[in-house]
Amino acid sequence: MINLTLFKIEITKSSGFSSYRIGLLLVFLLTGCAPPIGISKVTPVESYQIATTTPLSKVGTLSNKTKSVLHRYNLLEVYDLNSQQALLDLNKIALTDDRRDVLFALAEISYAYGESLSPDSSEGVSGQSARNVYLQSAVYAYLYLLGDSKDPAPSPYDSRFREACEIYNRALGLAFQQTEGESLKIVAGIRWLPSGSINISLVTNDFRWKMNAFEAFYPADAYDIYGFTVRNNTPGLGLPIIGITHKSNEDPYGGSLPITAFLRVNGSLRELKSGQASAKLELYSAYDNNEVTVNGQHIPLQTDTTVPLAYRLNDSELWKAGLKNFLYDSHFKNHVLLNQPYQPGLIPVVMVHGTGSSPVWWAEMVNTLRNDPIIRSHYQFWFYEYASSALILKSAEDLRDTLTDKVKQLDPQSKDPAMNQMVVIGHSQGGLLTNLTAVDSGNKLWESISNQPFETFDANPKMKSIIKWAIFFNHLPFVKRVIYISTPHRGSFLSKDWVRNMTRSFVMMPSDLINAGFEKFDELSGQFKLPESTHGKLPTSADSMSSDNPILKALIDLPLAPGIKANSIVAVLPDQDIKTGNDGVVEYSSAHIDNVESEYIVRTGHSAQGHPLAIEEVRRILLNNINQE
């Protein structure tokens, strides 16, 4: 037996023996064999969790690095009893001790303290609201990463550097969150923090959109995604934001744009305490390859371009729009949709959807292509939305007119060379429309359906004018490359008589054709060399894609206009021979054409525009296109 009374007498005589050490020794003596300091075996997963435990990974928990700072100043017990008091005490110490690790600890403690407050806590001058405590956390993180100090800048290999970046980014979102709801309140003004006050100004000099175009802002990190293969985000500093724009004639569905907010802090902790500190909340478009410069350092901005796109596409009505436009196109107006503002110097890539489809079916391709920094810095993506039940010649005429009007609207003085390098990509029926932007018809299309000169064609003036503009045309001078995907150049084997008859029974005639008297088309059919199956009936896009359509046969022989290049992506189902196979809708023999720069076979079904290998081929073509400019 050990005489604890004698032991107590001896240790009280020893100078410098702390109560902490006495406690450890007593524990050791009482347990008999377990030492007060030691190790225990953990798994690799547990080891990583221990090393990476922070307020971001576990609410209310501090990292070991921050605990060591609190221990240094004998504040660990204070923090356990009153985290707010420990925060104030450590901030007071930091006014004279400018070591960076103190700033990191302040950032982490502030974030953890903010988690303990309710979101609607009071905004008083004391700054004790969750929003202002989170803002203080972001300011501390900024000063740790980029502020002046006798200590060297933090190493990117230091776990504190990476955590400080995350604290800065996420605390910004919580600092500007509305007191009610999930949206952000992006405003300027004085903010009262527990450690002082800071005057924030809103800077939009490099922001390509007007603030009044937006109806709401949401933090991108507040959402997960589904449906997309990858989530495209770039690492850096800043808060990724979803900017929701108002509906307009240019964007009838409203927009959802990727933005990054960066808070630039000017001033030290002493200036923050005295109310002399300021900050600039800078907004940037994530479509640009943006970075900011702070004290001569180039700081990349964190971006997320997938979440805003997924947010906008999280609407069942958008996915139904293609079929609705196909069936009820009498009330539909064709559009070129820009889901990013026009930017001079970037080549437009126009995507044309297929039958019964809509622009949303390009989402996977656009999401992937935008992740390539070279693509992003050279191209902008436009989408053509149209009623896909109309005759292809009529839809193609509308495409040419709509693109021409858009180019004149955006570049009226023809100052943008990139506008004259346009790339048009079409899927299925959209590929046929795409082809009709790149060829000159001459008399060949008319001669394929009539033996008489057009001048002697007998029809009412409105109808004759519509036919003339649809069948006699020239290529678009600003189109320089076309890409066909699963395109039925020689027709689709699914366009059988019963399919075409059923289509006619469902679709509504476009209003301009009704006004021109096209419901009496059967009275004119005797003047045309058309298949018997179309006699006395108003043709639709299904008739246009029939293999016995004489116009489709004539189009095959029309060469591309000089200066225009073409590429083809052909889908063939995996279990079929390429030469005799099909994609479920279009046979290889129909999709294959000569005189293209390249033909790429992808083993998939008809909707090849979303297949990763088809997307990679489009990326290759676009990169090659840059080198050929």
C-alpha positions in Angstrom: 0.0 0.0 0.0 1.2 3.5 -0.8 0.8 6.1 2.0 -1.1 8.9 0.2 -0.8 11.2 3.2 3.0 11.1 3.1 2.9 11.5 -0.6 0.7 14.6 -0.3 3.1 16.1 2.2 6.1 15.6 0.0 4.6 17.1 -3.1 3.3 20.2 -1.3 6.9 20.8 -0.3 8.0 20.6 -3.9 8.0 24.0 -5.7 6.4 24.4 -9.2 4.4 21.2 -9.0 1.0 22.2 -10.6 -2.3 20.8 -9.5 -2.7 19.5 -13.1 0.4 17.2 -12.6 -0.8 16.2 -9.2 -4.1 15.2 -10.7 -2.4 13.0 -13.3 -0.2 11.3 -10.7 -3.2 10.6 -8.4 -5.1 9.1 -11.3 -2.1 6.9 -12.1 -1.7 5.8 -8.5 -5.3 5.1 -8.0 -5.7 3.1 -11.2 -2.7 1.1 -10.3 -1.4 0.4 -13.8 -2.8 2.8 -16.5 -0.4 5.7 -17.2 -1.9 9.2 -17.3 -0.4 9.8 -20.7 -0.3 7.2 -23.5 -1.6 6.1 -26.8 -4.5 4.0 -28.2 -4.7 2.2 -31.5 -7.1 3.8 -34.1 -8.1 2.9 -37.6 -7.0 5.0 -40.6 -10.5 6.5 -40.8 -10.5 7.4 -37.1 -7.1 8.9 -37.5 -8.2 11.1 -40.3 -11.3 12.1 -38.4 -9.2 13.1 -35.4 -6.8 15.1 -37.5 -9.6 17.0 -39.4 -12.1 17.6 -36.7 -13.2 21.3 -36.9 -16.4 23.3 -36.5 -17.1 22.7 -40.2 -17.1 18.9 -39.7 -18.6 18.7 -36.2 -20.7 21.5 -34.7 -19.2 23.1 -31.7 -15.8 21.3 -31.9 -12.5 23.0 -32.2 -9.4 21.7 -34.0 -6.3 20.7 -32.0 -4.5 23.7 -33.5 -7.0 26.1 -32.0 -7.0 24.3 -28.6 -3.3 24.7 -28.4 -3.6 28.5 -28.9 -6.3 28.6 -26.1 -4.0 26.5 -23.9 -1.1 28.9 -24.5 -3.1 31.7 -22.9 -4.8 29.6 -20.3 -8.2 30.0 -21.9 -9.2 26.4 -22.4 -11.2 26.3 -19.2 -12.7 29.7 -20.0 -13.8 28.5 -23.4 -15.5 25.5 -21.8 -17.4 27.7 -19.4 -18.1 30.7 -21.7 -17.1 30.6 -25.3 -18.1 34.2 -25.9 -15.8 35.4 -23.1 -12.9 33.3 -24.4 -13.4 34.9 -27.8 -13.3 38.4 -26.4 -10.3 37.6 -24.3 -8.4 36.1 -27.2 -9.3 39.0 -29.5 -7.9 41.4 -26.9 -4.6 39.4 -26.9 -4.5 39.5 -30.7 -4.5 43.4 -30.6 -0.9 43.1 -29.4 0.1 39.6 -30.4 -0.1 39.5 -34.2 1.0 35.8 -34.7 -1.1 34.2 -37.4 -2.1 31.2 -35.4 -4.0 33.5 -33.1 -6.1 34.8 -36.0 -6.8 31.3 -37.2 -8.0 30.4 -33.7 -10.2 33.5 -33.6 -11.7 32.5 -37.0 -12.5 29.0 -35.8 -13.8 30.0 -32.4 -16.1 32.7 -34.0 -17.5 30.1 -36.4 -18.2 27.7 -33.6 -19.7 30.5 -31.5 -22.0 31.5 -34.4 -23.2 27.9 -34.6 -24.4 28.2 -31.0 -26.6 31.2 -31.8 -30.0 31.1 -33.3 -30.2 32.6 -36.8 -32.7 35.2 -35.7 -30.7 36.4 -32.7 -30.7 40.2 -32.2 -28.7 42.5 -34.5 -27.9 45.0 -31.8 -24.8 47.3 -31.7 -23.0 44.6 -29.6 -22.8 42.5 -32.8 -24.0 39.4 -30.9 -26.1 38.0 -33.8 -25.3 34.8 -35.7 -24.9 36.7 -38.9 -22.4 39.2 -37.5 -20.4 36.6 -35.6 -20.1 34.6 -38.9 -18.9 37.8 -40.6 -16.3 38.3 -37.9 -15.2 34.7 -38.5 -14.7 35.5 -42.2 -12.8 38.7 -41.4 -10.4 36.7 -39.0 -9.9 34.0 -41.7 -9.1 36.7 -44.3 -6.5 38.4 -42.0 -5.0 35.0 -41.3 -4.7 34.2 -45.0 -3.9 37.6 -46.5 -3.3 40.1 -43.7 0.0 41.7 -42.7 2.0 39.9 -40.0 5.5 39.4 -38.8 4.8 35.7 -39.4 5.3 34.3 -42.9 2.2 33.7 -45.0 0.6 30.3 -44.2 1.7 27.3 -46.1 -0.8 25.7 -48.5 0.4 22.4 -47.0 -0.8 23.4 -43.6 -4.2 22.1 -42.7 -5.1 25.4 -41.2 -4.6 27.1 -44.5 -7.2 24.9 -46.2 -9.6 25.1 -43.3 -9.3 28.9 -43.2 -10.3 29.1 -46.8 -13.3 27.0 -46.1 -14.2 29.0 -43.0 -13.9 32.2 -45.0 -16.1 30.9 -47.9 -18.8 29.4 -45.8 -18.9 32.1 -43.1 -19.6 34.6 -45.9 -22.7 32.8 -46.9 -24.0 32.7 -43.3 -23.0 36.3 -42.7 -25.2 37.6 -45.6 -28.1 35.2 -45.1 -31.5 36.7 -44.7 -32.9 36.4 -41.2 -35.9 34.7 -42.7 -35.5 32.1 -45.4 -32.5 30.8 -47.2 -31.8 33.7 -49.6 -28.8 36.1 -49.3 -29.1 39.8 -48.7 -26.3 41.3 -50.8 -26.2 44.9 -49.4 -23.7 47.5 -48.3 -23.6 49.2 -44.8 -22.0 49.2 -41.4 -22.0 45.8 -39.6 -21.5 45.6 -35.9 -19.3 42.7 -34.8 -18.4 41.5 -31.3 -14.9 42.9 -31.8 -15.8 46.2 -33.4 -17.5 47.5 -36.6 -16.8 47.4 -40.3 -18.2 49.5 -43.1 -18.9 47.3 -46.2 -19.3 48.7 -49.7 -20.7 46.8 -52.6 -18.5 46.7 -55.7 -19.8 45.5 -59.1 -17.2 47.1 -61.5 -16.2 43.7 -62.9 -19.7 42.2 -62.6 -21.2 41.9 -66.1 -24.8 41.9 -64.9 -26.9 44.7 -63.4 -28.1 44.1 -59.8 -31.7 45.0 -60.7 -31.8 42.0 -63.1 -31.9 39.7 -60.1 -34.8 38.8 -57.9 -32.9 36.6 -55.4 -29.5 35.2 -54.4 -28.8 31.8 -52.8 -25.6 30.2 -51.6 -24.6 27.4 -53.9 -23.1 25.4 -51.0 -26.5 25.0 -49.5 -27.5 22.6 -52.2 -26.6 19.1 -53.5 -27.3 18.1 -57.0 -28.6 15.0 -58.8 -28.9 14.1 -62.5 -25.6 15.6 -63.5 -22.6 13.3 -63.8 -20.2 15.8 -62.3 -20.4 19.0 -60.2 -18.1 21.6 -61.7 -16.5 23.9 -59.1 -13.1 25.5 -58.9 -11.1 25.9 -55.7 -10.2 29.3 -54.3 -11.6 32.0 -52.1 -15.1 33.5 -52.3 -18.7 32.5 -51.8 -20.3 30.7 -54.8 -23.8 32.1 -55.4 -26.9 31.3 -57.4 -28.2 34.5 -58.9 -31.9 34.2 -59.9 -32.9 36.7 -62.7 -36.3 38.0 -63.5 -38.2 36.6 -66.5 -38.0 38.6 -69.6 -38.5 38.5 -73.4 -34.9 37.5 -73.8 -35.2 34.8 -71.1 -38.9 33.7 -70.8 -38.1 31.1 -68.2 -35.9 33.4 -66.0 -32.2 32.7 -65.5 -30.0 31.1 -62.9 -26.5 32.5 -63.0 -23.2 31.5 -61.2 -21.7 34.3 -59.2 -18.8 34.5 -56.7 -18.7 37.1 -53.9 -15.3 38.1 -52.5 -15.0 40.2 -49.3 -11.8 42.3 -49.4 -10.9 43.5 -45.9 -9.0 46.7 -45.4 -7.7 47.3 -41.9 -6.3 45.5 -38.9 -7.9 44.2 -35.7 -7.1 47.5 -34.0 -8.9 49.4 -36.8 -11.8 47.0 -36.5 -12.0 47.8 -32.8 -11.9 51.6 -33.4 -14.5 51.4 -36.2 -12.0 52.5 -38.9 -12.0 49.2 -40.8 -13.7 48.8 -44.1 -14.4 46.0 -46.6 -15.5 45.7 -50.2 -18.0 43.0 -51.1 -17.0 42.3 -54.8 -19.2 40.3 -57.2 -17.8 38.4 -60.1 -19.3 36.2 -62.9 -18.2 32.6 -62.5 -18.4 32.2 -66.3 -15.1 34.2 -66.5 -11.7 32.8 -65.6 -11.6 35.2 -62.6 -9.0 35.8 -60.0 -8.4 38.7 -57.7 -5.2 40.4 -56.7 -4.5 41.1 -53.0 -1.2 42.6 -52.0 0.4 41.5 -55.2 -0.9 37.9 -54.8 -3.1 36.3 -57.4 -6.0 34.7 -55.5 -8.3 32.3 -57.5 -12.0 32.6 -56.9 -14.0 29.7 -55.8 -16.8 29.0 -58.3 -19.7 26.6 -58.9 -21.3 26.5 -62.3 -23.3 23.3 -61.9 -25.5 24.1 -59.0 -27.1 27.2 -60.7 -27.8 25.2 -63.8 -29.3 22.3 -61.8 -31.3 24.9 -59.8 -32.9 26.2 -63.0 -33.5 22.7 -64.4 -35.2 21.6 -61.2 -38.5 22.4 -62.9 -40.7 19.7 -64.4 -42.4 22.2 -66.7 -39.1 22.9 -68.5 -38.7 19.2 -69.3 -42.3 19.0 -70.6 -41.8 22.1 -72.8 -40.3 20.2 -75.8 -43.4 18.0 -76.2 -45.8 20.8 -75.5 -44.1 22.9 -78.2 -44.2 19.9 -80.6 -48.0 19.5 -80.1 -49.1 23.1 -79.6 -46.7 25.2 -81.6 -49.4 27.5 -82.9 -48.8 29.7 -79.8 -45.0 29.3 -79.6 -42.4 31.9 -80.6 -38.9 30.7 -81.5 -36.1 31.9 -79.2 -32.4 32.0 -79.0 -31.8 31.6 -75.3 -28.7 32.9 -73.6 -28.1 31.5 -70.2 -25.2 33.8 -69.8 -25.0 37.5 -71.0 -23.5 38.0 -74.4 -19.8 38.6 -74.1 -17.8 40.1 -77.1 -14.8 38.1 -78.0 -16.3 34.7 -77.2 -17.4 32.5 -80.1 -21.2 31.6 -80.0 -21.9 27.9 -79.9 -25.6 27.5 -80.9 -27.3 24.2 -79.8 -30.4 23.1 -81.7 -32.5 20.3 -80.1 -34.4 17.5 -81.9 -38.0 16.5 -82.3 -40.2 16.8 -79.2 -37.2 18.0 -77.3 -36.0 21.3 -75.7 -32.7 23.1 -74.7 -32.7 21.3 -71.3 -31.4 18.1 -73.1 -28.1 19.9 -73.7 -27.5 20.4 -70.0 -25.0 17.5 -69.5 -22.9 18.6 -72.5 -22.9 22.2 -71.5 -22.1 21.4 -67.9 -19.1 19.3 -68.9 -17.8 21.6 -71.6 -17.9 24.7 -69.3 -15.6 22.8 -66.9 -12.8 23.2 -69.5 -11.0 26.5 -68.9 -10.0 26.8 -72.5 -13.5 26.2 -73.8 -14.8 28.6 -71.2 -12.4 31.4 -72.2 -13.2 31.0 -76.0 -16.9 30.1 -76.3 -20.3 31.1 -75.1 -23.3 28.8 -75.4 -26.7 29.7 -76.9 -29.7 27.5 -77.3 -32.3 27.6 -80.0 -35.8 26.6 -78.9 -38.5 26.0 -81.5 -41.7 24.1 -82.2 -40.3 20.8 -83.7 -43.5 19.6 -85.4 -43.4 22.1 -88.2 -41.9 21.4 -91.6 -38.1 21.2 -91.4 -37.7 23.8 -94.2 -39.9 26.2 -92.3 -38.1 25.6 -89.0 -34.7 26.0 -90.7 -35.9 29.3 -92.2 -37.0 30.5 -88.7 -33.5 29.4 -87.3 -31.7 31.4 -89.9 -33.9 34.5 -89.3 -33.7 34.2 -85.5 -29.9 33.9 -85.5 -29.6 36.8 -88.0 -31.7 39.0 -85.8 -29.8 38.0 -82.7 -26.4 38.8 -84.3 -27.7 42.2 -85.5 -29.1 42.9 -82.0 -26.0 42.0 -80.1 -23.4 43.3 -82.6 -25.1 45.9 -84.7 -21.9 47.4 -86.0 -20.1 44.1 -86.7 -17.3 44.9 -84.3 -16.9 41.5 -82.8 -14.8 39.1 -84.9 -15.9 36.1 -82.7 -19.5 36.6 -83.8 -18.4 35.6 -87.4 -16.9 32.3 -86.1 -20.2 30.8 -85.0 -20.5 27.1 -84.4 -23.9 25.4 -84.7 -24.5 22.0 -83.2 -27.7 20.0 -83.9 -29.1 16.8 -82.6 -31.4 14.6 -84.7 -33.9 16.9 -86.5 -31.8 19.8 -85.1 -28.9 18.5 -87.2 -31.0 18.9 -90.3 -31.8 22.5 -89.3 -28.1 23.0 -88.6 -27.2 21.8 -92.1 -29.6 24.3 -93.6 -27.6 27.2 -92.0 -24.5 26.1 -94.0 -25.7 25.4 -97.5 -27.0 27.4 -100.5 -30.2 26.0 -101.9 -30.2 27.4 -105.4 -33.0 25.8 -107.4 -32.3 22.2 -106.4 -34.8 21.9 -103.6 -37.6 23.4 -105.7 -36.7 21.2 -108.6 -36.9 18.2 -106.4 -40.6 18.7 -105.8 -41.7 20.5 -109.0 -41.2 20.5 -112.7 -42.5 24.0 -113.2 -40.7 27.3 -112.6 -41.5 28.8 -109.2 -42.8 31.9 -111.0 -45.7 29.9 -112.5 -46.6 28.2 -109.2 -50.2 28.9 -108.5 -50.9 29.7 -104.9 -52.2 32.6 -102.8 -49.5 35.4 -102.2 -49.1 34.6 -98.5 -48.6 30.9 -99.1 -46.3 31.4 -102.1 -44.2 33.9 -100.1 -43.8 31.4 -97.2 -42.8 28.6 -99.6 -40.3 30.9 -101.4 -38.4 31.9 -98.3 -38.3 28.4 -97.0 -37.0 26.8 -100.1 -34.8 29.4 -101.7 -32.1 30.6 -99.3 -28.4 31.2 -98.7 -26.1 30.1 -95.9 -25.5 32.2 -92.9 -22.3 34.1 -93.4 -21.3 34.2 -89.7 -21.5 30.3 -89.4 -18.1 28.7 -89.8 -18.6 25.2 -88.4 -21.5 22.8 -88.0 -21.6 19.6 -85.9 -24.2 16.9 -86.5 -25.2 14.5 -83.8 -27.5 11.5 -84.6 -28.8 13.3 -87.6 -31.1 11.6 -90.1 -29.7 13.1 -93.3 -31.5 10.4 -95.3 -34.5 10.1 -93.0 -35.4 8.0 -90.0 -36.7 4.5 -90.4 -39.3 5.3 -87.7 -41.0 7.9 -90.0 -43.4 5.3 -91.3 -46.8 6.2 -92.7 -48.7 5.4 -89.5 -46.3 7.5 -87.5 -46.7 10.4 -89.8 -50.5 10.0 -89.8 -50.6 9.9 -86.1 -48.4 13.0 -85.8 -50.8 15.0 -88.1 -53.7 14.0 -85.9 -52.0 15.4 -82.7 -50.1 18.5 -83.7 -51.6 21.9 -84.2 -50.8 23.9 -87.3 -48.5 27.0 -86.7 -50.5 30.2 -86.7 -48.5 31.7 -89.6 -49.4 28.8 -91.8 -53.0 29.0 -90.8 -53.0 32.7 -91.8 -51.5 31.8 -95.1 -54.3 29.3 -95.8 -52.1 26.2 -95.5 -55.1 24.2 -94.2 -56.0 24.1 -98.0 -52.6 22.6 -98.8 -54.3 19.5 -100.3 -55.5 21.8 -103.2 -51.9 22.4 -104.2 -50.5 19.0 -103.7 -51.2 18.1 -107.4 -48.5 20.7 -108.4 -45.8 18.9 -106.4 -43.8 15.7 -106.9 -44.6 14.4 -103.5 -45.1 10.8 -102.2 -48.7 9.6 -102.4 -48.8 9.3 -98.6 -48.7 13.1 -98.3 -51.3 13.9 -100.9 -54.2 15.9 -99.6 -52.5 16.3 -96.1 -50.6 19.0 -94.4 -47.0 17.8 -94.0 -45.2 17.9 -90.6 -41.6 17.4 -89.5 -42.3 13.6 -89.4 -43.0 13.8 -93.2 -39.8 15.9 -93.6 -37.8 13.1 -92.0 -39.3 10.3 -94.1 -36.7 8.5 -96.3 -38.9 9.0 -99.4 -39.0 12.8 -98.9 -37.6 14.2 -102.2 -36.3 17.4 -100.5 -34.3 15.3 -98.0 -32.8 13.4 -100.9 -31.8 16.7 -102.6 -30.3 18.1 -99.4 -27.7 15.3 -99.4 -26.3 16.6 -102.6 -26.0 20.3 -101.5 -22.3 21.0 -100.6 -21.3 23.1 -97.7 -20.8 26.8 -98.5 -17.1 27.8 -98.9 -15.3 28.4 -95.6 -17.7 26.2 -93.5 -16.4 23.0 -91.9 -18.5 20.1 -90.6 -18.1 17.2 -88.1 -20.4 14.3 -87.5 -21.1 12.2 -84.4 -23.0 9.0 -85.3 -24.6 6.8 -82.6 -24.9 3.1 -83.1 -26.3 0.7 -80.5 -23.6 -1.4 -78.8 -24.8 -4.8 -80.0 -25.0 -3.9 -83.7 -22.7 -3.8 -86.7 -21.8 -0.2 -87.4 -22.4 -0.2 -91.2 -25.8 -1.9 -90.9 -26.8 -0.7 -87.4 -28.8 2.1 -85.9 -29.3 4.1 -82.7 -32.9 3.1 -82.3 -34.2 5.9 -84.4 -31.6 6.7 -87.1 -29.6 4.1 -89.1 -25.9 4.6 -89.6 -26.4 4.7 -93.4 -28.7 7.7 -92.9 -26.5 9.6 -90.4 -23.3 9.0 -92.4 -22.3 11.7 -94.9 -19.2 12.4 -96.9 -17.1 15.5 -97.0 -17.0 16.1 -93.2 -13.8 16.9 -91.4 -14.4 13.9 -89.0 -16.9 11.2 -88.2 -17.0 9.8 -84.7 -18.9 6.6 -83.8 -20.3 6.5 -80.2 -21.9 3.2 -79.0 -25.1 4.4 -77.5 -28.8 5.2 -78.3 -30.3 8.1 -80.2 -29.8 10.7 -77.3 -26.1 10.8 -77.9 -25.7 14.4 -77.0 -25.5 13.4 -73.3 -23.0 10.6 -73.7 -19.6 11.3 -72.2 -17.7 10.2 -75.3 -19.8 12.3 -77.6 -19.3 15.3 -75.3 -15.5 14.7 -75.3 -15.6 14.6 -79.1 -17.4 17.9 -79.2 -14.7 19.3 -76.8 -12.0 18.0 -79.2 -13.7 19.6 -82.1 -14.1 23.0 -80.4 -10.5 23.0 -79.2 -9.3 22.1 -82.7 -11.6 24.9 -84.0 -9.7 27.5 -81.9 -6.4 26.4 -83.4 -7.8 26.7 -87.0 -9.1 30.3 -86.6 
